[in-house]
Amino acid sequence: MKDSIPNFFNPKTVAIFGSMKEGKTGYEIVRNMLEGGFKGGIYPISQTNGKILGLKTFSDFKNLSIDLAIIAIPGSFIPVLLEDLGKQNVSSVVIISAGFSEVGNLKEEEELLTIARKYQIRIIGPNCAGIMNTSNNLFASIEVRALPGNTAFITQSGALGGAVLMMAEELGFGFSKFVSYGNRCDVDEADLIDYLRDDSETRVIAIYIEALAEGKKFLSKIKTTVSKKPIIAIKAGKFKAGKRATSSHTGSLAGEDRIYEAAFRQFGILRVEDIEEMFDLCRGLEYYPRINGKRIAIITNAGGPAVMTTDKLEELGLEVPEPSGSLIKTLKGLLPPNVSLKNPFDLLAYGSADTFTQVGETIAPEYDALIIIFVPTASMDSVKIAQAVGEIKKKINKPIFTSFMAGRLVKKGIEELKKYGIPNYSTGERCARVIQKIVWHTLKNNPK
């Protein structure tokens, strides 16, 4: 079968098959495509001619040149439509429609695959929420439009994909690609990872998995990808009730979680427990794909949060080593006498922008990554501290993670950190978890 995966994401023309009444799936996809700014041809296909959102609708599509077909019609009509699309040499089809293997209709889904193979059509779906490519404003989906970014997110669950997109919008986090692949009667997570491996717009691949149909194929694609870009996985169906829910959701049987866990560790996949941790890790990896060691320094103006962060770092197997004698001697010449010369480096009330800058630049050569924890008083300007941290990053060439705590007093500072490409987390412990994952990934997949 010819490789049509790139065509899913770079079509010049897209046909949408479905009801074009306001509020219906077909209408919503057309609206998403138009409002998202897709520059190619958009062809709404319905039983009656007319207009939708200013676009002409077509009842007969056989004279149209179609690169990508999005299908949202009742399942019983899809086989005939696939035959017609195949005869027109349409090679890429996304089937939004449900009612197939996820509800026990295995024969109906197999029929779709038989027709697809006959005409060399590739199918994403059925029972999915569609696809997006933010680089060309392709939003062939029923979900909220993704912001542009450098993480690709692929998911078996369309509803979870929609929730992730809405959470990402609130966080200001963007995606390069989004794929809800549903029942994966044809295109599966392995095919998508294989494509994303060489996608220049994607730095990180995140995936939500309920069960794998072809484990060996999946792992073979992983093996050739993880050394090039990191893969983050959320694996559902961990316990008995979750396995049962997984089987009823996608029509797939969930295997033993310990087997997935062992495979993920062996092949270098970064497993996370929930969506929050996925976002944390994606943000860290987009900025810092590797950390070349376990020696972590903490610079802070708040002792309590630094102690908690130190505990978490050590719990996770990272190191918070004391500075060398020569470094202590240098710091004594820079800092007031009451400032801690140990790690964590607690600057107390002396934690001005200049002090953060001096300490950060001075200690960096002895450590592999820095965590900077800042808790302002009402009179402190978080923007100036953020700018100081940004200047440190420019000079030291080491990963910096920040925890500006918290609320309105640091809101503008956090926005300033984004300009410098510095990920901020609500607590130092969350910084520690991200660092531990990146260090593990570096040692596993990109050793020196």
Beta strands, then each sheet from edge to edge (+ up, - down):
strand 1: 13-18
strand 2: 41-45
strand 3: 50-52
strand 4: 55-57
strand 5: 68-72
strand 6: 92-95
strand 7: 122-124
strand 8: 130-133
strand 9: 138-141
strand 10: 148-155
strand 11: 175-180
strand 12: 204-209
strand 13: 231-235
strand 14: 270-271
strand 15: 296-300
strand 16: 345-346
strand 17: 369-374
strand 18: 400-404
sheet 1: 2+ 1+ 5+ 6+ 7+
sheet 2: 3+ 4-
sheet 3: 9+ 8- 11+ 10+ 12+ 13+ 14+
sheet 4: 16+ 15+ 17+ 18+
end
